[in-house]
Amino acid sequence: MIFKTKPADVFKERHNGPDKEQMQDMLRTIGVDTLDQLIEETVPAAIRLKKPLNLPAALSERDFLNKFSQIAKQNKVYKSYIGLGYNDTILPPVILRNIMENPGWYTAYTPYQAEIAQGRLEALINYQTMVMDLTGMEIANASLLDEGTAAAEAMAMFFSQRKGSRKSATRFFVSEQVLPQTIDILNLRATPLGIELVIGDHREANLEDETLFGAIVQYPAADGAIFDYTDFIAKAHEQGMMVAVAADILSLTLLTPPGEMGADAVVGTTQRFGVPMGFGGPHAGYFATRDTFKRVIPGRIIGLSVDADGNKAYRMALQTREQHIRREKATSNICTAQVLLAVIAGMYAVYHGPRRLKYIGLNTHALAQQLESGLKALGFTQQNEQYFDTLNTVAESADMAQAIRQEAEAAGINFRYFGEKNIGISLHQNTDLQDIKAILAVFAKVSGKSADVLSINELPEETEITWADGLIRKSEYLTHEVFNEHHSEHEILRYMKRLENKDISLVHSMISLGSCTMKLNATAEMIPVTWPEIGQLHPFAPASQTQGYKQIFTDLEAWLCEVTGFDGVSLQPNSGAQGEYAGLMVIRAYHESRGEGHRNISLIPSSAHGTNPASAVMAGMKVVIVKCDEKGNIDVADLRAKAEQYKNELSCLMVTYPSTHGVYEESIIEICQIIHDNGGRVYMDGANMNAQVGLTSPATIGADVCHLNLHKTFCIPHGGGGPGVGPIGVVADLVPFLPGHAVVDLGRKDAIPAVSAAPWGSASILPISYAYIAMMGGDGLTEATKIAILNANYIKARLEKHYPVLYVGKNGRCAHEMILDCREFKKAGVEVEDIAKRLMDYGFHAPTVSFPVAGTLMVEPTESEAQEELDRFCEVMISIREEIREIEAGKADQKNNVLKNAPHTAKVVMVENWDRPYTREKAVFPMPYLRDIKVWPTVSRIDSAYGDRNLVCSCAPIEAYNENDNEMVAIG
């Protein structure tokens, strides 16, 4: 017999959910014969690509991993002592395996549905507590993107809170010892807000200058020196100024916390707490401040509240501060936190506890002391009188400094070189005595001095800290029991698993969030992230050591250009909102280069994401809202009128395509042309690129800039609310203005300053998107887009008899998502929130609630879901609709029913006396499959208002903490 052969390992067949038989059945349900017919009825012909994507042939998982390992090996993993905010660390294997490499943690969504996110929320409460304790501040958020952007947020917060004699002040003092990449970001963020930076020595700053509203200093300083800022801060406060301190988190185990010096905000990165350097990210930036600023603190805050049964429960607090609520009134556009990285850093502190954290800090400092002694014995001067982990060593000449560099790199060692003769050496957790010997060997060889100093065999049993007394920390930290009872691997393993089991993620069921694209994050895509060649590189390592990354960036930029139709891409923005801001700042720079800096009007449709108007305001633009018609499309007449009205001031249009309503607007080309005709540029929000790839493109439609959510369309996991990556693509005349960087020359003379702390943003997770494109190929990516549209229209066809679908295209089709209108159920007393909470009883995370239209659910199934899962979701939604009909018909009480009381916990249904007017079975097993795969919510419905009225955003301290359990090595 003759059999037809076919490759057994075709990645797109693993990524895309429905098989051929399922697709045919789904197409019949929709009412079309072929997938191409559905696409023709959905995507306007005028915007369809004329040729297929020109991408390399798709690779199998095995072939990709083999090929990519060869690319990664081009990177050289040296011992890097460069510092500047990035330090090697040791991620405990138990955390590596059970959080970083665990899809139960990395595939979860932002914890908007708190009842099935209690695990992540508790982990973030731990993180916030850790930050508050170590910084000595009263409140902290659930992480920001990196240290540089956290510093910029502090500056913006201070600017918005100016008072008294400084109410009209517009200048911000920046210590010249702040990290250079942070100063770069501050420059970018200051300009559109009308802030002028004053950079200088904090010891010589004129704080009586009434044009200054705030200041920022580095602790320890960029060169490693430690200053006591108590007097500086006090004098600033006397003058009505506010002060931020950018602080090294590990140093605060030994150093007096900035909060005790009087700081108004403390910012930094928690990368040192177990998160690999990863050539720059992702890393959780931290932001802590005074309770006074809790209503204006940027980012997300996790708070403690109570559920319907009076039990403790966590939730995202004070959400009315956030950009999606405040829109153009927001002072920040943050739409994500680095949740996965914050969880890792917080769990690192839980695992080590205060005692072992202090040991790590002490060991690092003790090694620095040993290194200083050795360097002095070799005749080298060290300029930092007080230091934690960084020595500022001076060579005799510039030639000697260059010789040291050559010898060090030959030995696989990187230092920081600045000035003509200065050599910075920053030690870290992964430094040991053998490393100290290797460093000293380099200096001994170049100086020609005796190597007798290399006979160091062990650290002394006691370490004397010789800093000024006011710099030595005396206050306790991490006193809560959670940081003092999980120090064995068994205990931390069980603790992490208990938290994981409280959450719903993609390992349980489809997460059909509209505009969020929760698709498969394939294991083969994730594997390279933890390879040393990807994770252990310093972002400022010499280019000769990072050729593998160079190839990754070059290939990925080219592929994204092909997908978008653009001419250039910047991978630097490390979130979608950062991408928005970067794109707008590129447009701003373009206008200024043409002498049209007065163009500052941004037209934004009323249906736009909340980040759009917030980003526009941050970029110094004035927002003018454009109406949408009754079908949810942009009102072209209103757009034309406003574009013409503001033609002399028009900067840009911000538009999402397909629309936020899940429809391919037929007029999009005309819309873009109207903007161009009136001197503006078109910024396209890339949130819905999963409905464009291979079928159309931003450039084809007429956009000039588009950010791409790699954590949506291109498979980087959401991680419970972060990491994200938001690179921007631009047309040719905007390429010169793409972001640059203060430390690494990116080769763009007209570049805007950096938008992120690292040159290529969250570089270590870019291999995920690289892998996705490489294994899908052009045909696979296009097929994924088609199936995303298929899956959405299949759900629409199954549910439209039960729920009105709010907006559709001219042929009655939706794009990759749709809006189910639940507003009519209010007559029966049922709110859309009740449906969201009831879905938890069925084991599903709710779709997007009340966006972009209040009282609706926006559903996006993605291409990764097979027909079985789509059917299960549809049957659940139909079952919930029947439960609503029971209320409508008077068969169920309007106030005491399965929807109003949802979700139902095991504790609730196990009570001896069940007094609810429905059965326990209906409460928790409304469908047969739940008896086998039940996911139990761990808390009942949470009282959000209570949590906002009684804000608690940290672990409560232990009532009686045994100080002897925290005994440290002797400190002289």
DRENBADREN-932105 format. One record per residue (C-alpha): x, y, z; residue in three letters. Coordinates in steps of 0.5 Angstrom, whole numbers, plus 2048, in hexadecimal, padded with zeros to 3 digits. Layout:
BEGIN
XYZAla;...
END
This chain:
BEGIN
800800800Met;8028077FFIle;80180C804Phe;802814803Lys;807817808Thr;80781D80CLys;80B821811Pro;80981E818Ala;80B82581CAsp;80882B818Val;80883081EPhe;80283481BLys;7FD82E81CGlu;7FF82E823Arg;7FE835824His;7F7836820Asn;7F2833824Gly;7ED83081FPro;7EF82A81AAsp;7EC82A813Lys;7E6826815Glu;7E482B81BGln;7E5830816Met;7E082E811Gln;7DB82D817Asp;7DC834819Met;7DB837812Leu;7D5833811Arg;7D2836818Thr;7D483D816Ile;7D183C80FGly;7D783C80AVal;7DA837806Asp;7E2838807Thr;7E683C80BLeu;7E8841805Asp;7E1843804Gln;7E084580CLeu;7E684980BIle;7E484C805Glu;7DD84E808Glu;7E185180EThr;7E785480CVal;7E685A807Pro;7E9859800Ala;7EC860800Ala;7F185E805Ile;7F3857804Arg;7FA856802Leu;7FC8547FBLys;80184F7FDLys;80384A802Pro;80884C808Leu;80F84B806Asn;81284780CLeu;81684180DPro;81383A80CAla;810838812Ala;815833817Leu;81382D81BSer;81482E823Glu;81A82A823Arg;81D82D81DAsp;81B834820Phe;81F832826Leu;825830823Asn;82683681ELys;82483B824Phe;829837829Ser;82E839823Gln;82C840823Ile;82C84182BAla;83383E82BLys;836844827Gln;83584882EAsn;83B847833Lys;83984783AVal;83E84A83ETyr;83F84C845Lys;83C853845Ser;83D85884ATyr;83A85E847Ile;83586084BGly;83186684ALeu;82A86384CGly;82C85C849Tyr;82F85684DAsn;83084F84DAsp;82B84B852Thr;829844854Ile;822842852Leu;82183C857Pro;81F836853Pro;819835857Val;81683B854Ile;81983B84DLeu;81583484CArg;80F836850Asn;80E83D84EIle;81283F848Met;811839844Glu;80A837847Asn;804839842Pro;800839848Gly;80383F84ATrp;805842843Tyr;7FF84183FThr;7FA845844Ala;7F784B842Tyr;7F7852846Thr;7F385184DPro;7ED85584BTyr;7E984F84DGln;7EC84F854Ala;7E8849857Glu;7EC844852Ile;7F2848853Ala;7F384785AGln;7FA844859Gly;7FD849855Arg;7FA84F859Leu;7FD84C860Glu;80484B85CAla;80385285ALeu;801854861Ile;808851864Asn;80C85585ETyr;80985C861Gln;80A85A868Thr;811858866Met;81285F862Val;80F863868Met;81386086DAsp;81A86086ALeu;819867867Thr;81686A86EGly;80F86D86AMet;80886C86CGlu;80586A865Ile;80886685FAla;805864858Asn;80585D855Ala;80B85F851Ser;80C86384BLeu;810862845Leu;818863847Asp;81C86884BGlu;81C86E846Gly;81586E844Thr;81386E84CAla;81787484DAla;814877847Ala;80D87684BGlu;810879851Ala;81287F84EMet;80B88084AAla;80787E851Met;80B884854Phe;80988884FPhe;80288784FSer;802888857Gln;80688F857Arg;80389385DLys;80589A860Gly;80B89E85ESer;80C899859Arg;806898855Lys;80889B84FSer;80F89884FAla;811895849Thr;81889284AArg;81B88C84DPhe;82188A850Phe;82588484EVal;82B882852Ser;83188184DGlu;83287A850Gln;82B87784EVal;82C871849Leu;82D874842Pro;82787083FGln;823873844Thr;82587A843Ile;82387883BAsp;81C87683DIle;81B87C841Leu;81D88183BAsn;81887D837Leu;81287E83CArg;81488583EAla;814888838Thr;80C888836Pro;80A88983DLeu;80E89083DGly;81388E842Ile;81A890842Glu;82088B845Leu;82588E849Val;82B889849Ile;83088A84EGly;834888855Asp;82F88885AHis;83488A85FArg;83489185BGlu;82C892859Ala;82989885BAsn;82289685ELeu;82089D85FGlu;81F89E858Asp;81789E858Glu;81789C850Thr;819895853Leu;813890855Phe;81788A857Gly;81D886856Ala;82087F855Ile;82687C858Val;829875857Gln;82B87085DTyr;83086E85DPro;832872857Ala;834870850Ala;83B870852Asp;83A86C858Gly;83B87185DAla;836871863Ile;833878865Phe;82F87A86BAsp;82987E868Tyr;82687F86FThr;82888786FAsp;827888867Phe;81F885868Ile;81E88986EAla;82089086BLys;81C88E865Ala;81688D869His;81789486CGlu;817897865Gln;811893863Gly;81488E85FMet;81388785EMet;81988285EVal;81987B85BAla;81F87685CVal;821870857Ala;82386B85CAla;82786485BAsp;82285F85EIle;82785A860Leu;82B860864Ser;825862868Leu;82685B86CThr;82C85F86FLeu;82B86686DLeu;82786B871Thr;82086B86DPro;81F872869Pro;81887286CGly;81C873873Glu;81F879870Met;81987C86EGly;81887A866Ala;81187C863Asp;81287685EAla;81787085DVal;81886D857Val;81C867854Gly;81C860851Thr;81C85A855Thr;82085684FGln;825854855Arg;820850858Phe;82184A854Gly;81F84D84DVal;82484B847Pro;827851844Met;82484F83DGly;828854839Phe;82485983CGly;81D85683EGly;818855840Pro;819857847His;81485A84CAla;81586184EGly;813863855Tyr;80F86A857Phe;80E86C85EAla;80B872861Thr;808875867Arg;800874869Asp;7FF87B867Thr;80087985FPhe;7FC87385FLys;7F687685BArg;7FB878856Val;801873856Ile;80287084FPro;80086984DGly;7FC863851Arg;7FC862858Ile;7F985C85BIle;7F585D861Gly;7F2859867Leu;7EA858867Ser;7E5853869Val;7E084F866Asp;7D984E866Ala;7DA84986CAsp;7DE84E870Gly;7E584A86EAsn;7EB84E86CLys;7EC84E865Ala;7F1852860Tyr;7EF85785AArg;7F285C856Met;7F186285AAla;7EF86A858Leu;7EE868851Gln;7EB86F850Thr;7F2872850Arg;7F486E84AGlu;7F4870842Gln;7EF86C840His;7EA870844Ile;7ED877844Arg;7EF87683DArg;7F287D83BGlu;7F1880842Lys;7F687A844Ala;7FD87C846Thr;800875844Ser;7FE87083EAsn;80186A842Ile;7FC864840Cys;80185E843Thr;80585C848Ala;80B858848Gln;80785384CVal;80B84C84ALeu;81184F84CLeu;80E853852Ala;80C84C854Val;813849853Ile;81684F857Ala;81184E85DGly;81284785DMet;81984885DTyr;81884C864Ala;813847867Val;818841865Tyr;81E844868His;81B84886EGly;81E84E871Pro;82484A874Arg;82684786DArg;82584E869Leu;82A85186ELys;82F84C86DTyr;82F84D866Ile;830854867Gly;83585386CLeu;83984E868Asn;839853862Thr;83B859866His;841854869Ala;843852862Leu;844859860Ala;84885B866Gln;84C855865Gln;84D85885ELeu;84F85F860Glu;85485C864Ser;85785885FGly;85785E85ALeu;85A86285FLys;86085D860Ala;86185E858Leu;861865859Gly;85B867856Phe;85786D859Thr;84F86C85BGln;84B87285BGln;84587085FAsn;846872866Glu;83F86E868Gln;83D869863Tyr;838863863Phe;83A85E85DAsp;83D863858Thr;845865858Leu;84786B854Asn;84E869852Thr;85386E84FVal;85886C84AAla;85F870849Glu;85D872842Ser;85887183DAla;85D86C839Asp;85D868840Met;855868840Ala;855866839Gln;85A86083AAla;85685E840Ile;85085E83CArg;853859837Gln;85685583CGlu;84F854840Ala;84B852839Glu;85184D837Ala;84F84A83EAla;84884A83DGly;847850842Ile;843857840Asn;84485D845Phe;841864844Arg;845869841Tyr;844871842Phe;848877841Gly;84F87683FGlu;851872844Lys;84C86F849Asn;84A868849Ile;84386684DGly;84385F850Ile;83C85D852Ser;83C857856Leu;835852857His;83284C85AGln;836848855Asn;83D84A857Thr;84184685BAsp;84884685DLeu;84B842857Gln;848848853Asp;84B84D857Ile;85284A856Lys;85184A84EAla;84F85184FIle;855853853Leu;85984E84EAla;857853848Val;85A85984CPhe;86085684EAla;862854847Lys;86185B844Val;86585E84ASer;86A85984AGly;86A859852Lys;86A853856Ser;86484E856Ala;86584D85EAsp;85F85085FVal;85B84A85CLeu;85C845862Ser;855847864Ile;852840866Asn;84C84286AGlu;84784886CLeu;84984A874Pro;843848879Glu;84284F87AGlu;841855876Thr;84285C878Glu;83D861875Ile;841867875Thr;83C86C872Trp;83A872876Ala;83587087CAsp;82F874879Gly;83086F873Leu;82F868876Ile;828865876Arg;82686487DLys;81E86387CSer;81B85C87BGlu;81885A874Tyr;814854872Leu;812852878Thr;80B850876His;80A848877Glu;80A84786FVal;81184986FPhe;813844875Asn;81083E874Glu;81283B86DHis;81983A86DHis;81A83386BSer;818831864Glu;81282C866His;80F832869Glu;810837864Ile;80E83285FLeu;808831862Arg;806838863Tyr;80783A85CMet;80383485ALys;7FD83685FArg;7FD83D85CLeu;7FD83A855Glu;7F7836856Asn;7F383C858Lys;7F483F851Asp;7F183E84AIle;7F683E844Ser;7F683B83DLeu;7F8834840Val;7F1834843His;7EC83783DSer;7EB83C838Met;7EC84383AIle;7E8847835Ser;7EA84E836Leu;7E9853831Gly;7EE85782FSer;7F3853833Cys;7F484D82EThr;7F6847833Met;7F984282FLys;7FD83C82FLeu;80483D832Asn;80883782FAla;80D834833Thr;81283482EAla;81183B82DGlu;81383C835Met;819837835Ile;81E83C833Pro;81C841838Val;82083E83EThr;82683C83ATrp;82C83F83DPro;82E842836Glu;827846836Ile;82684783DGly;82D849840Gln;83084F83CLeu;83085683EHis;82D85B83APro;83385F839Phe;838859838Ala;83C85B832Pro;83985A82BAla;83F854829Ser;83B85082FGln;83485182DThr;83484F825Gln;82F849826Gly;82A84F829Tyr;82C853823Lys;82A84E81EGln;82384D822Ile;822854822Phe;82385581BThr;81F84F819Asp;81985181DLeu;81985881BGlu;819856814Ala;814851815Trp;80F856818Leu;81185B813Cys;80E85680EGlu;808855812Val;80685C813Thr;80985F80CGly;80D864810Phe;81486680FAsp;817866816Gly;81686381DVal;818864824Ser;81885F829Leu;81986382FGln;812865831Pro;81185F837Asn;809860837Ser;804862832Gly;803868836Ala;80A86A835Gln;80986882EGly;80486D82DGlu;808873831Tyr;80E87182CAla;80A872826Gly;807878828Leu;80E87B82AMet;810879823Val;80B87D820Ile;80C883824Arg;813882822Ala;81288281BTyr;80D88881BHis;81388C81FGlu;81888A81ASer;81488E815Arg;813894819Gly;80C89281BGlu;80C891822Gly;806894823His;80288E820Arg;7FF88B827Asn;7F8889826Ile;7F7882826Ser;7F087F823Leu;7EE879827Ile;7E7875826Pro;7E287582CSer;7E386D82CSer;7EB86D82DAla;7EF86A832His;7F086E838Gly;7F786E837Thr;7F6872831Asn;7F4878834Pro;7F987783AAla;7FF876835Ser;7FD87C831Ala;7FD881837Val;80387E839Met;806880832Ala;804887833Gly;7FE88782FMet;7F788982FLys;7F288482FVal;7EC88582AVal;7E687F82AIle;7E387D824Val;7DC87A824Lys;7DA873822Cys;7D487181EAsp;7CE86D820Glu;7D286781ELys;7D8868822Gly;7DC86B81CAsn;7E087181CIle;7DC877819Asp;7DF879813Val;7DC880812Ala;7DD882819Asp;7E587F818Leu;7E5883812Arg;7E288A815Ala;7E788981BLys;7ED888817Ala;7EB88E812Glu;7EA892819Gln;7F189181CTyr;7F5890815Lys;7FA895817Asn;7FB89181EGlu;7F988A81CLeu;7FF88581FSer;7FB87E81ECys;7F687A81ELeu;7F6874823Met;7F286E820Val;7F1867822Thr;7F086281CTyr;7EC85E81CPro;7E8862820Ser;7E7862827Thr;7E085F826His;7E3859822Gly;7E185C81BVal;7E585D815Tyr;7E3864813Glu;7E286580CGlu;7E486C80CSer;7EB86B80FIle;7EF86D809Ile;7EB874808Glu;7EC87580FIle;7F387580FCys;7F3879809Gln;7EF87E80CIle;7F587F811Ile;7FA87F80CHis;7F7884808Asp;7F788980EAsn;7FE888810Gly;7FD883816Gly;80087C816Arg;7FC875818Val;7FE87181ETyr;7FB86B81EMet;7FA867825Asp;7FC860824Gly;7F885C829Ala;7F4859823Asn;7F985781FMet;7F7850820Asn;7F285181BAla;7F7854816Gln;7FD850815Val;7FD84D80EGly;7F785080CLeu;7F885880CThr;7FD85C810Ser;7FE863813Pro;80286680DAla;7FD863808Thr;7F786680CIle;7FB86D80CGly;7FE86D813Ala;804870814Asp;80686D81BVal;80386781FCys;805864825His;80585C825Leu;80385982CAsn;80885382BLeu;804850832His;7FE85082ELys;7FF84E826Thr;80684B827Phe;80584782CCys;80984A832Ile;805847838Pro;80184D83CHis;80484A843Gly;7FE84C847Gly;7FF853845Gly;806854842Gly;80B85383FPro;809857839Gly;80D859833Val;80A85F82EGly;80F860828Pro;80D865823Ile;80E86581CGly;80E86B817Val;80E86E810Val;81587080DAla;81587780FAsp;813876816Leu;819871817Val;81E876819Pro;81A87881FPhe;81A871822Leu;81C870829Pro;82487182BGly;82786F831His;82C873836Ala;83186D837Val;831869830Val;83186D82AAsp;82B86A825Leu;82E86E81FGly;82887381FArg;82A87A81FLys;82387D81FAsp;821878824Ala;81C87A82AIle;81F878831Pro;81E872834Ala;81786F836Val;81A86983ASer;82086883EAla;823863839Ala;825864832Pro;82085E830Trp;81B85E835Gly;819858838Ser;81E854833Ala;81E84D837Ser;81784C835Ile;81784E82DLeu;81A84782CPro;81284582DIle;810849827Ser;816847823Tyr;814840824Ala;80D841823Tyr;80E84481CIle;81483F81AAla;80F83981CMet;80983C818Met;80C83F812Gly;80884480EGly;80383F80CAsp;80283C813Gly;801844816Leu;7FC845810Thr;7F883F812Glu;7F8841819Ala;7F5847818Thr;7F0844814Lys;7EE83F819Ile;7EE84481EAla;7E884781AIle;7E5840819Leu;7E583F821Asn;7E2846822Ala;7DC84581DAsn;7DB83E81FTyr;7D9840826Ile;7D5846823Lys;7D184181FAla;7D083D825Arg;7CE84282ALeu;7CB848826Glu;7C4844828Lys;7C584582FHis;7C984C830Tyr;7C985282BPro;7CF853827Val;7D085A827Leu;7D485C821Tyr;7D685881BVal;7D885A814Gly;7D485B80ELys;7D485480CAsn;7D2852813Gly;7D984F815Arg;7DD85181BCys;7E585281BAla;7E884E820His;7E4850826Glu;7DD852827Met;7D985682CIle;7D3852830Leu;7CE857832Asp;7CC855839Cys;7C885C83BArg;7C185983AGlu;7C2855840Phe;7C285B845Lys;7BA85A844Lys;7BB854848Ala;7C085784DGly;7C685384AVal;7CC857848Glu;7D2855844Val;7D685484AGlu;7D284F84CAsp;7D384B846Ile;7DA84C847Ala;7DA84984ELys;7D584384CArg;7DA841846Leu;7DF84084CMet;7DA83A84EAsp;7DB837848Tyr;7E3837848Gly;7E383D843Phe;7E7844843His;7E2849841Ala;7E384D83APro;7E485483BThr;7DF85883FVal;7DC85E83DSer;7E1860838Phe;7E0864833Pro;7D9864835Val;7D686483CAla;7D285E83DGly;7D585A838Thr;7DA854837Leu;7DF854832Met;7E184D830Val;7E784B82CGlu;7E984482CPro;7EF844828Thr;7F283F823Glu;7F583A828Ser;7EE83782BGlu;7EB831828Ala;7E4830826Gln;7E382C82CGlu;7E5832831Glu;7E183782DLeu;7DB83282DAsp;7DC831835Arg;7DC839836Phe;7D683A831Cys;7D2835835Glu;7D483883CVal;7D283F839Met;7CB83C837Ile;7CA83983ESer;7CB83F841Ile;7C684283CArg;7C183D83EGlu;7C383F846Glu;7C1846844Ile;7BB844840Arg;7B9841847Glu;7B984884AIle;7B684B845Glu;7B0846845Ala;7AF84784DGly;7B284084ELys;7B8842852Ala;7B8848857Asp;7BB84E854Gln;7C085085ALys;7C184985CAsn;7C3844856Asn;7C9840854Val;7CC847850Leu;7CB84C855Lys;7CF84785AAsn;7D4845856Ala;7DA842856Pro;7D883D85BHis;7DE83A85FThr;7DF833862Ala;7DE836869Lys;7D7839867Val;7D4833864Val;7D782E86AMet;7D383286FVal;7CE82D873Glu;7C8831872Asn;7C783386BTrp;7C283986BAsp;7C283C864Arg;7BD83B85FPro;7C183685ATyr;7C483085BThr;7CB82F85DArg;7CC82B856Glu;7CA831852Lys;7CE836856Ala;7D5832854Val;7D382C84FPhe;7CF83084APro;7D282B845Met;7D4824845Pro;7DB825843Tyr;7DC829849Leu;7DC82384EArg;7E382184AAsp;7E6828849Ile;7E482C84ELys;7E8833850Val;7E6835857Trp;7E683D858Pro;7E983E85FThr;7E5844861Val;7DE846860Ser;7DC84D85CArg;7E185285EIle;7DF859861Asp;7E385E85DSer;7E0864860Ala;7E2862867Tyr;7E9861865Gly;7EA868862Asp;7E786B868Arg;7EB86786DAsn;7F2866869Leu;7F786186BVal;7FC85F866Cys;80185B86ASer;80285586ECys;800857876Ala;80685687APro;80785087FIle;804852886Glu;80A84F88AAla;81084E885Tyr;81684A888Asn;81C84F887Glu;821849888Asn;81F845882Asp;82284B87EAsn;82884B881Glu;82E84D87DMet;83584D87CVal;839851881Ala;83A85887EIle;83F85D881Gly;
END
